Amino acid sequence: MNSRMIRIGFSRSLALAALGATFALVGCGNKAQDGTSTTMTRHKPRVETVVKKDAQAAYVAESSRMASAVVSGKTSAPVELRYELATKPAIGQPLEIELAFLPTAPADALEVAVSGMPGLTVASGEAIKFEKVQSGETYTHKFLVQASGSGTYYVSVIAKMVSETRTEVRTFSVPVVFGTVPAAQKPAPAKDANGEPIESMPATER
C-alpha cells in the first residue's frame, strides 16, 4: 500500500470521527447543565394551565358559595362582589363579614372602602388594597360591624379598579338584618258605625 492510499484512509477516519463527535454533541444538547432533560420544559405549559384551572375553580366556588351583593351605583367597574356572614347577627356584638371580589378584567390595583350607616358601625377593616389584580382570581377581605339596635342595615362597599389609563368605580350594598324585624301588616279594613267591617261591593251598571 503506497503513501497516497494511507493518506486517503487516514482522512476518511478523521471525517468519520468528526461526524460521530457531532452526533454526540447533538445528543448531549438534549440535556440541561444540571442533567435534566429538556423534555421537562415541554411540560411547563401544562403545569401553568393546571394552575389557571385551579384559580378558575376557586373563582367558581366562591361564586356559588356566597351571596351576591347589590349593585347600588350607576358606574360599573369590571368586578363582581359576593359576601358571607360568619355568624348570625346579634345586636351589640361584632359581626364578621367576608367579601369576595371577582374581577372580570386585570388591573394594577383594586382599592376597597367599606362604610356603615346610622346605627351600624364598621369596627375594623374599613379599607384594603390588592396589587396586580388578575381576571378569574378571587380576592377576599374580612371586616367587623356592630349594630346598636334591631333593623335592616346596609354596608356600603366601594371598589376601585385602578390602571395607568383610567380608574373605574363600582358601589355595592351588603344587607344585614339584626334582631327581629316586624313583618309588614295589612291595613285594617274600614268599619261602619256599628263596628262591622265594610265590605266593598262590585259596581253595577244602570
C-alpha positions in Angstrom: 0.0 0.0 0.0 1.6 3.3 -1.1 1.6 6.5 0.9 -1.3 8.0 -1.2 -3.7 5.3 -0.1 -2.6 5.6 3.5 -3.3 9.4 3.5 -6.8 8.8 1.9 -7.7 6.2 4.6 -6.5 8.4 7.4 -8.6 11.3 6.1 -11.7 9.2 6.0 -11.1 8.0 9.5 -10.8 11.6 10.7 -14.1 12.6 8.9 -16.0 9.7 10.5 -14.6 10.6 13.9 -15.7 14.2 13.5 -19.2 13.2 12.3 -19.5 10.9 15.3 -18.5 13.7 17.7 -21.1 16.0 16.1 -23.9 13.5 16.7 -22.6 13.1 20.3 -22.8 16.9 20.9 -26.3 17.0 19.4 -27.4 14.2 21.8 -25.8 16.0 24.7 -27.7 19.2 23.8 -31.0 17.5 24.8 -29.9 17.7 28.4 -29.6 20.8 30.6 -26.5 21.7 32.5 -28.0 20.2 35.7 -28.5 16.9 33.9 -32.3 17.2 33.5 -33.8 16.5 30.1 -35.2 19.5 28.1 -38.3 17.5 27.7 -39.2 18.7 31.2 -39.5 22.2 29.7 -42.2 21.0 27.3 -44.4 20.1 30.3 -44.2 23.5 31.9 -47.2 25.0 29.9 -49.3 22.1 31.2 -48.4 22.9 34.8 -49.4 26.6 34.2 -52.7 25.5 32.7 -53.5 23.5 35.7 -52.8 26.5 38.0 -55.1 28.6 35.9 -57.8 25.9 36.1 -57.4 25.8 39.9 -57.8 29.5 40.1 -60.9 29.4 37.9 -62.3 26.6 40.1 -61.8 28.7 43.2 -63.4 31.6 41.4 -66.5 29.5 40.6 -66.6 28.0 44.1 -66.7 31.5 45.7 -69.4 32.5 43.3 -71.7 29.5 44.2 -70.9 29.5 48.0 -71.6 33.2 48.8 -74.5 35.6 48.2 -74.3 38.3 45.6 -74.0 41.9 46.8 -76.5 44.5 45.4 -75.1 47.0 42.9 -76.1 50.4 44.1 -74.2 52.7 41.7 -74.6 53.6 38.1 -70.9 53.2 37.2 -69.7 49.7 36.5 -66.1 48.6 37.1 -65.2 45.1 35.9 -65.6 43.4 39.2 -68.3 41.4 41.0 -68.8 41.2 44.8 -70.1 38.3 46.9 -70.3 38.1 50.7 -70.9 35.8 53.6 -71.7 36.3 57.3 -69.6 34.4 59.7 -72.4 34.0 62.3 -76.0 35.1 63.0 -76.1 38.8 63.5 -76.6 39.8 67.2 -77.3 43.3 68.5 -74.3 44.9 70.2 -72.0 42.1 69.2 -69.2 42.4 66.5 -70.2 40.5 63.3 -67.6 39.3 60.8 -68.4 39.7 57.2 -66.3 38.2 54.4 -66.1 39.8 51.0 -65.0 38.1 47.8 -64.1 40.3 44.9 -64.2 38.6 41.5 -62.5 40.8 38.8 -63.5 40.2 35.2 -60.5 42.2 33.8 -57.0 42.8 35.0 -55.9 46.0 36.8 -52.9 47.5 38.5 -54.7 47.6 41.8 -58.1 47.0 43.4 -58.9 49.6 46.2 -61.8 48.8 48.6 -63.5 51.1 51.1 -66.2 49.8 53.5 -68.6 52.1 55.4 -71.7 51.7 57.6 -74.7 53.8 58.2 -76.5 55.3 61.2 -76.8 52.6 63.8 -74.2 50.4 62.1 -70.5 50.9 62.8 -67.6 49.3 60.9 -65.3 48.2 63.8 -62.3 47.2 61.7 -61.2 46.6 58.1 -62.6 49.8 56.6 -60.1 49.8 53.7 -57.8 47.4 51.8 -55.8 47.4 48.6 -54.9 44.5 46.3 -52.0 44.9 43.9 -51.7 43.4 40.3 -55.2 42.1 40.1 -55.9 39.4 37.6 -59.1 38.3 35.9 -60.5 35.0 37.0 -59.0 35.1 40.5 -60.7 35.7 43.9 -59.6 38.4 46.4 -61.1 38.1 49.9 -61.4 40.6 52.7 -62.9 40.3 56.2 -64.2 43.2 58.4 -66.3 43.7 61.5 -69.5 45.6 62.0 -71.6 46.3 65.1 -75.3 47.4 65.3 -76.8 49.4 68.1 -80.3 48.1 67.6 -82.6 45.8 65.6 -83.3 46.5 62.0 -82.1 46.0 58.4 -78.8 47.7 57.8 -76.7 48.2 54.6 -72.9 48.1 54.4 -71.6 50.3 51.6 -68.6 48.8 49.6 -66.8 50.9 47.1 -64.5 49.0 44.7 -62.0 50.9 42.5 -60.2 49.2 39.6 -57.1 51.3 39.1 -54.9 51.2 36.0 -52.4 53.6 34.2 -55.0 54.9 31.8 -58.1 55.1 34.0 -59.9 54.3 37.3 -63.3 52.6 37.3 -65.5 52.5 40.3 -68.4 50.3 41.4 -70.5 50.6 44.5 -72.2 47.7 46.3 -74.6 47.3 49.2 -74.5 44.3 51.6 -77.7 43.9 53.6 -77.5 42.7 57.2 -80.5 42.1 59.5 -80.1 42.5 63.2 -82.7 41.3 65.6 -86.3 40.6 64.7 -87.8 42.9 62.1 -91.6 43.0 62.3 -93.3 42.0 59.1 -95.4 44.5 57.3 -99.0 44.3 58.4 -102.0 44.7 56.1 -104.1 47.8 56.8 -107.2 47.2 58.9 -110.5 47.2 56.9 -112.8 50.2 57.3 -115.7 49.7 59.7 -119.2 51.2 59.9 -120.9 52.9 62.8 -121.7 49.6 64.4 -118.1 48.4 64.3 -118.7 46.0 61.5 -116.2 45.7 58.6 -117.4 47.5 55.5 -117.5 45.1 52.5 -116.9 46.6 49.1 -119.5 45.7 46.6 -118.8 45.5 42.9 -120.0 48.4 40.8 -123.1 47.7 38.7 -124.2 49.5 35.6 -127.5 51.3 35.4 
